[in-house]
Amino acid sequence: MGLTYRSRLALLLLFPELLSCGGGGGGDGEAGQPTDVAVGPEGGELAVGPSDPAYGFKVVIPAGALTERRTITLDGYRTAYAPTRPNKGFIAREGGVAGLRTRGATPYGLPMTVHAPLGGMTAAAGEIVGLFGYDSSADQWHLMAPDAVSRDTVGAAMLSVRTTWHDFFAWGKVVMTEIPVDYLRQVVDARFGGGVSAAATAELARITAQREFQQLHPNRESLLAFRNGFLEVFKQGQRNYLLAEQARLGNCGAANCDVLSDRFLDDAMSYAGNLIKIKWWTFFLFEAGPDGKGADLVNLLLLWKVISLYVANESFPCDYKCVTETCGSEFWVGYAGYWFSVISQELIDTAIANNWV
């Protein structure tokens, strides 16, 4: 079974992922000049020219995203002048800035896939690669985690993000211990749904504002009152919610989705950990070219690890992807709340049993 839920508490936070003008993408343009492309309902592609330091950056607008034809301009590093840069903790890739502009109202909701070159940049322990997008209307940068990171046969990396229109993009990597927490909340909301991070923060603030918290003193009587009062009521409320949601999991292996069991928690934590490992190992994979280059022993070992992780996630008796799709991200917020109360009660029991208070 691996590690128990008590040693995996921190992982609970992980829960609360073409053509234009009748063919062809954006042209290379002249040296250092913007790329203009007319894009309509058929979709289109804009790419930075080879003479620009941001070469390799491109934007793909899917078919059906636009209902009318618009001329969109892509500015490379030489012509994109973002008014600010992301805050501390961001290490930009050299030449890693590009911009979009068009006449008329800015189409901020326009879906697109952004591909940004990382070159030989790699992320060390405590770092992640990512893409920042800047909205002029809000004067704000947004951090986006990549949907995919690939490397070619010479080791050059490319990150890809499904997102919407931003006026400017900057890419590179961020240092997790230095990046402002607001950026990380943006990543959580993008992955699990808008407002999830704010809802979790508000719930924590609501809990700590309770009278039981305000009057809590580190003595046996007050801890027992807190354990048997607020924590027990809160736990039972979350328990009832989870059991009601469990009744909806008929297509997820309902007989094996006992949401209050240690097995469910242990497997769910393993599932989340495997997803992180898949992202991590995929970052180092080299794509094998048509001549077979890149399919070396290291690459085969990495592929074996990724495949094994996928197999492991598919072998759990309860389908955790199905749980999220059925109940939404709110399920995991409630789930974290339930285990928060359970573990808090166990800590109080341990403190009293060992005469710590």
C-alpha positions as CSV (number, residue, x, y, z in Angstrom):
1,M,0.0,0.0,0.0
2,G,3.0,2.3,0.5
3,L,2.9,5.3,2.7
4,T,-0.1,5.9,5.0
5,Y,-2.4,8.9,4.9
6,R,-0.7,10.4,7.9
7,S,2.6,10.9,5.9
8,R,0.7,12.1,2.9
9,L,-1.2,14.9,4.4
10,A,0.5,17.5,2.3
11,L,-0.7,15.9,-0.9
12,L,-4.3,16.7,0.0
13,L,-3.6,20.2,-1.3
14,L,-3.2,18.8,-4.8
15,F,-6.9,17.9,-5.0
16,P,-9.3,20.6,-4.0
17,E,-6.2,19.7,-17.3
18,L,-5.9,25.5,-38.3
19,L,-5.1,26.8,-40.8
20,S,-5.6,30.3,-42.1
21,C,-6.6,31.8,-45.5
22,G,-7.0,28.5,-47.3
23,G,-3.8,26.9,-46.0
24,G,-0.6,27.7,-44.3
25,G,0.3,29.4,-41.0
26,G,1.8,32.8,-40.3
27,G,4.8,33.7,-42.4
28,D,8.3,34.2,-41.1
29,G,8.2,37.9,-42.0
30,E,11.2,40.2,-42.4
31,A,14.0,40.4,-39.8
32,G,12.5,41.5,-36.5
33,Q,9.1,42.4,-38.0
34,P,5.7,41.3,-36.6
35,T,3.7,38.6,-38.3
36,D,0.2,39.5,-39.5
37,V,-2.3,36.7,-40.3
38,A,-6.0,37.0,-41.2
39,V,-7.8,34.3,-39.2
40,G,-11.4,33.3,-39.6
41,P,-13.8,30.5,-38.6
42,E,-11.4,28.0,-40.2
43,G,-8.8,28.8,-37.5
44,G,-5.2,29.7,-38.1
45,E,-1.6,29.7,-36.9
46,L,0.8,32.5,-36.1
47,A,4.6,31.9,-35.7
48,V,7.6,34.1,-34.8
49,G,10.1,34.4,-37.6
50,P,13.5,32.7,-37.5
51,S,15.5,36.0,-37.2
52,D,13.8,36.8,-33.8
53,P,15.2,35.5,-30.4
54,A,11.7,34.2,-29.7
55,Y,11.8,31.9,-32.8
56,G,9.8,28.7,-32.1
57,F,7.0,30.6,-30.4
58,K,3.6,30.0,-32.1
59,V,-0.1,30.4,-31.4
60,V,-2.7,28.0,-32.9
61,I,-6.3,29.2,-33.0
62,P,-8.7,26.3,-33.4
63,A,-11.4,26.1,-36.1
64,G,-14.7,27.5,-34.9
65,A,-13.1,29.8,-32.3
66,L,-13.8,32.9,-34.4
67,T,-17.1,33.7,-36.2
68,E,-15.6,36.5,-38.2
69,R,-12.3,37.2,-40.0
70,R,-9.8,39.3,-38.1
71,T,-6.2,40.3,-38.7
72,I,-4.1,39.3,-35.8
73,T,-0.5,40.5,-35.3
74,L,2.1,38.4,-33.5
75,D,5.1,40.4,-32.1
76,G,8.3,38.6,-31.4
77,Y,10.9,39.5,-28.8
78,R,12.2,42.5,-30.8
79,T,8.8,44.1,-31.2
80,A,6.8,43.0,-28.1
81,Y,7.1,45.6,-25.3
82,A,5.3,44.3,-22.3
83,P,4.6,47.2,-19.8
84,T,5.8,45.1,-16.8
85,R,7.4,41.7,-16.1
86,P,6.2,39.0,-13.7
87,N,7.3,39.4,-10.1
88,K,10.2,37.7,-8.3
89,G,10.8,34.0,-8.6
90,F,10.5,34.1,-12.4
91,I,13.5,33.1,-14.5
92,A,12.8,34.1,-18.1
93,R,14.1,32.1,-21.0
94,E,16.4,34.4,-23.1
95,G,14.2,36.0,-25.7
96,G,11.1,34.6,-24.0
97,V,8.6,37.4,-24.7
98,A,5.9,37.7,-27.4
99,G,2.7,39.6,-27.9
100,L,-0.6,39.6,-29.6
101,R,-2.7,42.5,-30.9
102,T,-5.6,43.1,-33.2
103,R,-7.8,46.0,-34.1
104,G,-11.2,46.5,-32.4
105,A,-12.2,44.9,-29.1
106,T,-9.6,42.6,-27.6
107,P,-10.9,39.0,-27.8
108,Y,-9.8,37.9,-24.3
109,G,-12.0,34.8,-24.3
110,L,-10.6,33.5,-27.6
111,P,-9.3,29.9,-27.1
112,M,-5.8,29.1,-28.4
113,T,-2.9,26.8,-27.9
114,V,0.5,28.5,-27.2
115,H,3.8,26.8,-27.9
116,A,6.8,28.4,-26.4
117,P,10.5,27.3,-26.9
118,L,12.6,26.6,-23.8
119,G,15.8,25.7,-25.6
120,G,18.2,23.9,-23.3
121,M,16.5,25.2,-20.2
122,T,15.7,22.6,-17.5
123,A,13.9,22.8,-14.2
124,A,15.9,21.9,-11.1
125,A,14.4,20.6,-7.8
126,G,12.0,23.2,-6.5
127,E,11.4,24.8,-9.9
128,I,8.8,24.3,-12.6
129,V,8.6,25.6,-16.2
130,G,5.6,27.7,-17.0
131,L,4.0,30.4,-19.2
132,F,2.9,33.8,-18.0
133,G,0.2,35.7,-19.8
134,Y,-0.5,39.4,-19.4
135,D,-4.0,41.1,-19.7
136,S,-3.8,44.8,-20.3
137,S,-7.4,45.3,-19.2
138,A,-6.6,44.0,-15.7
139,D,-2.9,45.0,-15.7
140,Q,-2.1,41.6,-14.4
141,W,0.1,38.6,-15.2
142,H,-1.2,35.0,-14.9
143,L,0.9,31.9,-14.5
144,M,-0.1,28.8,-16.4
145,A,1.3,25.3,-15.9
146,P,2.1,23.5,-19.2
147,D,-0.2,20.9,-20.6
148,A,2.8,19.2,-22.2
149,V,6.6,19.6,-22.4
150,S,8.5,17.9,-25.1
151,R,12.1,17.8,-26.3
152,D,13.5,17.2,-29.7
153,T,16.4,14.9,-30.7
154,V,19.0,17.6,-29.8
155,G,17.4,18.3,-26.4
156,A,15.6,21.6,-27.1
157,A,12.4,21.8,-25.1
158,M,9.0,23.2,-26.0
159,L,6.1,23.8,-23.6
160,S,2.5,23.8,-24.8
161,V,-0.5,25.4,-23.0
162,R,-4.2,25.5,-23.8
163,T,-5.3,29.0,-22.8
164,T,-7.1,32.1,-24.1
165,W,-6.0,35.4,-25.6
166,H,-3.4,37.4,-23.6
167,D,-1.8,40.6,-24.8
168,F,1.7,39.4,-23.9
169,F,3.4,36.1,-23.1
170,A,6.6,35.4,-21.1
171,W,8.0,32.0,-20.5
172,G,10.8,30.2,-18.6
173,K,10.7,28.7,-15.1
174,V,9.7,29.8,-11.6
175,V,11.3,29.1,-8.3
176,M,8.6,27.6,-6.0
177,T,10.0,29.1,-2.8
178,E,10.1,32.6,-4.3
179,I,7.1,32.9,-6.5
180,P,4.2,34.9,-5.0
181,V,1.4,32.7,-3.8
182,D,-1.2,34.4,-6.0
183,Y,0.4,32.9,-9.1
184,L,0.2,29.4,-7.6
185,R,-3.5,30.0,-6.8
186,Q,-4.0,30.8,-10.5
187,V,-2.5,27.5,-11.5
188,V,-4.8,25.7,-9.0
189,D,-7.9,27.5,-10.4
190,A,-6.9,26.7,-14.0
191,R,-6.5,23.1,-13.2
192,F,-9.5,22.5,-10.9
193,G,-11.8,25.3,-11.9
194,G,-12.1,29.0,-11.2
195,G,-12.6,30.0,-7.6
196,V,-11.3,26.7,-6.1
197,S,-8.3,28.3,-4.4
198,A,-10.4,31.2,-3.1
199,A,-13.1,28.9,-1.8
200,A,-10.4,26.8,0.0
201,T,-8.9,30.0,1.5
202,A,-12.3,31.3,2.5
203,E,-13.2,28.0,4.1
204,L,-10.0,28.0,6.2
205,A,-10.6,31.6,7.2
206,R,-14.2,30.7,8.2
207,I,-13.0,27.8,10.3
208,T,-10.3,29.7,12.1
209,A,-12.8,32.6,12.8
210,Q,-15.0,30.3,14.8
211,R,-15.4,31.1,18.5
212,E,-13.8,27.8,19.4
213,F,-10.6,28.9,17.7
214,Q,-10.7,32.4,19.2
215,Q,-11.0,31.0,22.7
216,L,-8.8,28.0,22.3
217,H,-6.1,27.6,24.9
218,P,-3.5,24.8,25.0
219,N,-5.0,22.9,27.9
220,R,-6.6,19.5,28.2
221,E,-10.2,20.8,28.8
222,S,-10.2,23.2,25.9
223,L,-8.7,20.8,23.5
224,L,-11.2,18.1,24.4
225,A,-14.0,20.6,24.0
226,F,-12.7,21.7,20.6
227,R,-12.2,18.0,19.5
228,N,-15.7,16.9,20.6
229,G,-17.4,20.1,19.6
230,F,-16.5,22.0,16.5
231,L,-14.2,19.3,14.9
232,E,-16.8,16.5,15.4
233,V,-19.6,18.6,14.0
234,F,-17.5,19.7,11.0
235,K,-16.3,16.1,10.4
236,Q,-19.9,14.8,10.4
237,G,-21.0,17.4,8.0
238,Q,-18.2,16.6,5.6
239,R,-18.9,12.9,6.1
240,N,-22.5,13.2,5.1
241,Y,-21.6,15.3,2.0
242,L,-19.0,12.7,0.9
243,L,-21.4,9.8,1.4
244,A,-24.1,11.6,-0.7
245,E,-21.5,12.1,-3.4
246,Q,-20.4,8.4,-3.2
247,A,-23.9,7.4,-4.2
248,R,-23.3,9.1,-7.6
249,L,-20.2,7.0,-8.4
250,G,-21.9,4.2,-10.1
251,N,-19.8,4.4,-13.2
252,C,-16.5,4.8,-11.2
253,G,-16.5,1.4,-9.6
254,A,-19.0,2.2,-6.9
255,A,-18.4,-1.0,-5.0
256,N,-14.7,0.0,-4.6
257,C,-15.2,3.7,-4.1
258,D,-15.6,3.7,-0.3
259,V,-14.7,7.4,0.1
260,L,-14.3,7.3,3.9
261,S,-11.9,4.3,3.9
262,D,-8.1,4.4,4.4
263,R,-7.8,2.5,1.1
264,F,-9.6,5.1,-0.9
265,L,-7.3,7.8,0.6
266,D,-4.2,5.8,0.1
267,D,-4.9,5.0,-3.5
268,A,-6.0,8.6,-4.2
269,M,-2.7,9.9,-2.9
270,S,-0.8,7.3,-5.0
271,Y,-2.9,8.4,-8.0
272,A,-2.0,12.1,-7.5
273,G,1.6,11.3,-6.9
274,N,1.8,9.2,-10.1
275,L,0.3,12.1,-12.1
276,I,3.1,14.4,-10.8
277,K,5.8,11.7,-11.7
278,I,4.3,11.4,-15.2
279,K,4.6,15.1,-15.8
280,W,8.2,15.0,-14.4
281,W,9.5,12.1,-16.4
282,T,7.8,13.3,-19.6
283,F,9.7,16.6,-19.3
284,F,13.0,14.6,-19.9
285,L,11.7,12.5,-22.7
286,F,13.3,13.0,-26.1
287,E,11.1,12.6,-29.1
288,A,12.4,10.0,-31.5
289,G,12.8,11.4,-35.1
290,P,11.9,9.5,-38.3
291,D,15.5,8.1,-38.4
292,G,15.0,6.6,-34.9
293,K,17.4,9.0,-33.2
294,G,16.4,9.7,-29.6
295,A,15.2,6.1,-29.0
296,D,18.2,5.3,-26.8
297,L,18.4,3.3,-23.6
298,V,17.7,6.3,-21.3
299,N,14.7,7.2,-23.4
300,L,13.3,3.7,-23.3
301,L,13.8,3.6,-19.5
302,L,11.9,6.9,-19.1
303,L,9.1,5.6,-21.4
304,W,8.9,2.5,-19.3
305,K,8.5,4.6,-16.2
306,V,5.7,6.7,-17.7
307,I,3.9,3.7,-19.1
308,S,4.1,1.9,-15.7
309,L,2.7,5.0,-14.0
310,Y,-0.2,5.1,-16.4
311,V,-0.9,1.4,-15.9
312,A,-0.7,1.9,-12.1
313,N,-3.3,4.7,-12.3
314,E,-5.6,2.6,-14.4
315,S,-5.4,-0.4,-12.1
316,F,-7.0,1.2,-9.0
317,P,-10.3,-0.4,-8.2
318,C,-11.9,3.1,-8.0
319,D,-11.5,5.4,-11.1
320,Y,-10.3,8.7,-9.6
321,K,-10.5,10.6,-12.9
322,C,-14.2,9.5,-13.0
323,V,-14.7,10.7,-9.4
324,T,-13.5,14.2,-10.4
325,E,-15.5,14.3,-13.6
326,T,-18.7,13.1,-11.8
327,C,-18.5,15.2,-8.6
328,G,-16.3,18.1,-9.6
329,S,-13.4,19.7,-7.8
330,E,-15.7,20.5,-4.9
331,F,-15.5,16.9,-3.9
332,W,-11.8,17.1,-3.2
333,V,-12.3,20.4,-1.2
334,G,-14.8,18.6,1.0
335,Y,-12.6,15.5,1.1
336,A,-9.6,17.6,2.4
337,G,-11.9,19.1,5.0
338,Y,-13.0,15.7,6.2
339,W,-9.4,14.5,6.7
340,F,-8.4,17.8,8.2
341,S,-10.9,17.2,11.0
342,V,-9.9,13.5,11.4
343,I,-6.2,14.2,11.6
344,S,-6.7,17.2,14.0
345,Q,-8.7,14.9,16.3
346,E,-6.0,12.3,16.2
347,L,-3.4,14.9,17.0
348,I,-5.4,16.1,20.1
349,D,-5.8,12.4,21.2
350,T,-2.1,11.9,20.9
351,A,-1.3,15.1,22.8
352,I,-3.6,14.1,25.7
353,A,-2.4,10.5,25.7
354,N,1.2,11.6,26.0
355,N,0.5,14.3,28.6
356,W,1.7,17.0,26.3
357,V,-1.0,19.3,27.7
